[in-house]
Amino acid sequence: MECDLVIFDCDGVLVDSEAIANRCTAEAITAAGVPIEAEEALKRFLGGKLTFIQKDVEAMIGRELGDDWVPNIYAKQFRLYRKELRAIPGIDSALSRISDAGLKICVGSNGPVEKMDVTLGVTNLKRHFGGRIFSADMVGIPKPEPDLYLYCAERMGVAPERCVVVEDSPVGARAGIAAGMRVFGYHAAHGPDGLAAVGVHKLFDNMSDLPGLLGIETPDIPSREAG
C-alpha cells in the first residue's frame, strides 16, 4: 500500500496501560466526589487528556481540584507502570518488521512526553523510536483535533495522505481521519463498535497482523530438510 509513515498512539496500542491508568483516574475522580468505577471511566474518558478530564470533574462538583490533581494521578500511574506494565502482545516484532521494510514510524499521543518516557522505557519499546515521540502538549490541543497528527507528519517530512495512524480509541481515530490520514483501528481490548462507527479504514485485533495490513510481506523461513 502507499504508505511512508506509520504513526502510533501510545496507550492501548504500544503499551497495555489503560487498565492501570483508568483505575488511577477513577480513584481520583471518586475521591473528588464523583463516584465512578474503572470500567465506566474507561468508557467515558478513553483517549482523553487528564487536564481536560479535570475540567469535566470540576464542572460536575462545582469547585477547582487544584494544580496538583493531574500530577498526583501521573505519579501513582508511574509507580504502577514500573511494577505492572507490559507491551501490547506482538507489537515489538511488528515495529521491527515495519522499520526493516523501510517505513518511518513515530508516536503521537495525548499524554505528556514524561509519561511516554516511563511507559516506553519500562517495556523496552523506546528503542524503536529514538526522538520520534510527539505529544499533544507540543501543539497545545489534543485529539480529537487533527493538530497532533499533522504535526507528526510535518516533523517526519511525510504528506498526510501517505500516513497511516494506528489507534484504539474513537477520540484518536477521529483525529487521524480529520488529518486526512488512513486510520487502522486496533480493538483487541475494547471491541470494534466505537471504532467502526467513526469510520476507520481497517479494523484488526492482533498486532502481529499489522505489517501484513501495511503490505509488508512475511519473511520467508527456510524449511529444514529431513536429514
C-alpha positions as CSV (number, residue, x, y, z in Angstrom):
1,M,0.0,0.0,0.0
2,E,1.1,3.6,-0.5
3,C,2.4,4.5,3.0
4,D,5.6,6.2,4.1
5,L,4.9,6.8,7.8
6,V,3.0,4.9,10.5
7,I,2.0,7.0,13.5
8,F,1.3,5.0,16.6
9,D,-0.9,6.1,19.5
10,C,0.8,5.0,22.7
11,D,-1.7,3.9,25.4
12,G,-3.6,0.8,24.3
13,V,-1.6,0.5,21.1
14,L,2.0,0.2,22.1
15,V,1.6,-0.4,25.8
16,D,-1.2,-2.2,27.8
17,S,-1.6,0.8,30.1
18,E,-5.2,1.8,30.0
19,A,-6.5,-0.6,32.7
20,I,-3.8,0.9,35.1
21,A,-4.4,4.5,34.0
22,N,-8.2,4.3,34.3
23,R,-8.0,2.6,37.7
24,C,-6.0,5.6,39.0
25,T,-8.2,8.1,37.3
26,A,-11.4,6.5,38.6
27,E,-10.0,6.5,42.1
28,A,-9.1,10.2,41.8
29,I,-12.5,11.2,40.4
30,T,-14.2,9.2,43.2
31,A,-12.1,10.9,45.8
32,A,-13.1,14.2,44.3
33,G,-16.7,13.5,45.0
34,V,-18.0,11.8,41.8
35,P,-18.1,8.0,42.4
36,I,-17.1,6.1,39.3
37,E,-15.9,2.6,38.6
38,A,-12.8,2.0,36.5
39,E,-14.8,0.4,33.7
40,E,-17.1,3.4,33.4
41,A,-14.1,5.8,33.5
42,L,-12.6,3.8,30.6
43,K,-15.8,4.1,28.5
44,R,-16.2,7.8,29.3
45,F,-12.6,9.0,29.1
46,L,-10.8,6.6,26.7
47,G,-8.2,8.5,24.8
48,G,-8.9,11.7,26.7
49,K,-6.3,14.0,28.2
50,L,-6.2,14.3,32.0
51,T,-6.2,18.1,32.1
52,F,-9.5,18.0,30.1
53,I,-10.9,15.3,32.4
54,Q,-10.0,17.6,35.4
55,K,-12.1,20.3,33.8
56,D,-15.1,17.9,33.4
57,V,-14.9,16.8,37.0
58,E,-14.6,20.4,38.3
59,A,-17.7,21.3,36.3
60,M,-19.6,18.4,38.0
61,I,-18.5,19.2,41.5
62,G,-18.6,23.0,41.2
63,R,-15.1,23.6,42.6
64,E,-11.5,23.5,41.5
65,L,-9.4,20.5,42.2
66,G,-6.0,22.3,42.3
67,D,-2.8,22.3,40.3
68,D,-1.6,19.0,41.9
69,W,-4.6,16.8,40.9
70,V,-3.2,15.7,37.5
71,P,0.5,15.4,38.7
72,N,-0.7,13.2,41.6
73,I,-2.5,10.9,39.2
74,Y,0.5,10.6,37.0
75,A,2.8,9.9,40.0
76,K,0.5,7.0,41.0
77,Q,0.3,5.7,37.4
78,F,4.1,5.8,37.1
79,R,4.6,3.8,40.2
80,L,2.2,1.1,39.0
81,Y,3.7,1.1,35.4
82,R,7.1,0.3,36.8
83,K,5.6,-2.7,38.6
84,E,2.9,-4.0,36.2
85,L,3.1,-2.5,32.7
86,R,3.5,-4.8,29.7
87,A,3.8,-4.1,26.0
88,I,0.9,-4.9,23.7
89,P,1.4,-8.5,22.5
90,G,3.1,-8.7,19.2
91,I,4.0,-5.0,18.9
92,D,7.8,-5.4,19.4
93,S,8.2,-7.7,16.4
94,A,5.7,-5.7,14.4
95,L,7.7,-2.5,14.9
96,S,10.9,-4.2,13.8
97,R,9.3,-5.6,10.7
98,I,7.8,-2.2,9.8
99,S,11.1,-0.4,10.2
100,D,13.0,-3.1,8.4
101,A,10.7,-2.7,5.4
102,G,11.8,1.0,5.1
103,L,8.7,2.7,6.6
104,K,9.1,5.5,9.0
105,I,7.5,5.2,12.5
106,C,6.7,7.6,15.3
107,V,4.5,8.1,18.3
108,G,1.7,10.6,18.6
109,S,-0.1,10.6,22.0
110,N,-2.3,12.9,24.0
111,G,-0.1,12.1,27.0
112,P,3.0,14.0,28.1
113,V,6.4,13.0,26.9
114,E,7.3,12.3,30.6
115,K,4.7,9.6,30.7
116,M,5.9,8.0,27.4
117,D,9.4,8.1,28.7
118,V,8.2,5.8,31.5
119,T,5.8,3.5,29.6
120,L,8.0,3.0,26.6
121,G,11.1,2.7,28.7
122,V,9.6,0.1,31.1
123,T,8.5,-2.0,28.1
124,N,11.8,-1.5,26.1
125,L,9.9,-0.1,23.1
126,K,11.5,3.3,23.3
127,R,14.5,2.0,21.3
128,H,12.3,1.7,18.2
129,F,11.5,5.4,18.1
130,G,14.6,7.4,19.0
131,G,13.5,11.1,19.3
132,R,10.3,10.5,17.2
133,I,7.9,10.7,20.1
134,F,5.4,13.5,19.9
135,S,2.8,14.8,22.5
136,A,-0.3,16.9,22.2
137,D,1.5,19.2,24.6
138,M,3.7,20.2,21.7
139,V,0.8,21.6,19.7
140,G,-1.4,22.9,22.5
141,I,-4.5,21.0,21.6
142,P,-5.3,17.3,22.0
143,K,-7.1,14.7,19.9
144,P,-9.8,14.5,18.5
145,E,-8.4,17.7,16.8
146,P,-6.0,16.7,14.0
147,D,-3.2,19.1,15.0
148,L,-1.0,16.5,16.7
149,Y,-1.1,14.1,13.8
150,L,-0.5,16.9,11.3
151,Y,2.5,17.9,13.4
152,C,3.8,14.3,13.4
153,A,3.6,14.2,9.6
154,E,5.3,17.6,9.3
155,R,8.2,16.7,11.6
156,M,8.7,13.4,9.9
157,G,8.6,15.0,6.4
158,V,5.7,13.0,5.1
159,A,2.5,14.2,3.4
160,P,-0.7,13.4,5.5
161,E,-2.2,11.2,2.7
162,R,0.8,8.9,2.9
163,C,0.4,8.3,6.6
164,V,-1.3,5.5,8.5
165,V,-2.4,6.1,12.1
166,V,-2.8,3.2,14.5
167,E,-5.4,3.9,17.1
168,D,-7.5,2.1,19.7
169,S,-9.9,4.9,20.7
170,P,-12.7,6.8,18.7
171,V,-11.1,10.0,20.0
172,G,-7.8,9.3,18.4
173,A,-9.4,7.8,15.3
174,R,-11.3,11.0,14.7
175,A,-8.1,12.9,14.9
176,G,-6.4,10.8,12.3
177,I,-9.4,10.9,9.9
178,A,-9.6,14.7,10.3
179,A,-5.9,15.0,9.4
180,G,-6.6,13.2,6.1
181,M,-4.8,10.0,7.1
182,R,-5.8,6.4,6.9
183,V,-6.6,5.0,10.3
184,F,-6.2,1.4,11.4
185,G,-8.3,0.6,14.5
186,Y,-6.8,-1.9,17.0
187,H,-9.8,-3.2,19.0
188,A,-8.5,-6.2,21.0
189,A,-9.2,-4.6,24.3
190,H,-12.3,-2.5,23.7
191,G,-14.3,-4.1,20.9
192,P,-14.8,-2.8,17.4
193,D,-18.1,-0.9,17.8
194,G,-16.8,2.6,18.6
195,L,-14.0,2.5,16.1
196,A,-16.3,1.2,13.3
197,A,-18.8,4.0,14.0
198,V,-16.0,6.6,13.5
199,G,-15.2,5.1,10.1
200,V,-11.7,3.7,10.4
201,H,-10.2,2.3,7.3
202,K,-9.3,-1.1,8.8
203,L,-10.1,-3.0,12.0
204,F,-7.8,-5.6,13.5
205,D,-7.2,-7.3,16.8
206,N,-3.7,-8.8,16.5
207,M,-0.6,-6.7,16.3
208,S,1.2,-9.4,14.5
209,D,-1.1,-8.8,11.6
210,L,-0.2,-5.1,11.3
211,P,2.8,-5.5,8.9
212,G,0.7,-7.5,6.5
213,L,-2.1,-4.9,6.6
214,L,0.6,-2.4,5.6
215,G,1.6,-4.5,2.6
216,I,4.7,-5.9,4.2
217,E,5.3,-9.5,3.1
218,T,6.0,-12.2,5.7
219,P,9.7,-13.1,5.6
220,D,10.5,-16.5,4.1
221,I,11.5,-19.0,6.7
222,P,13.9,-21.6,5.3
223,S,12.5,-25.1,5.6
224,R,14.5,-27.8,7.2
225,E,15.3,-30.8,5.0
226,A,14.9,-34.2,6.6
227,G,18.4,-35.4,7.2
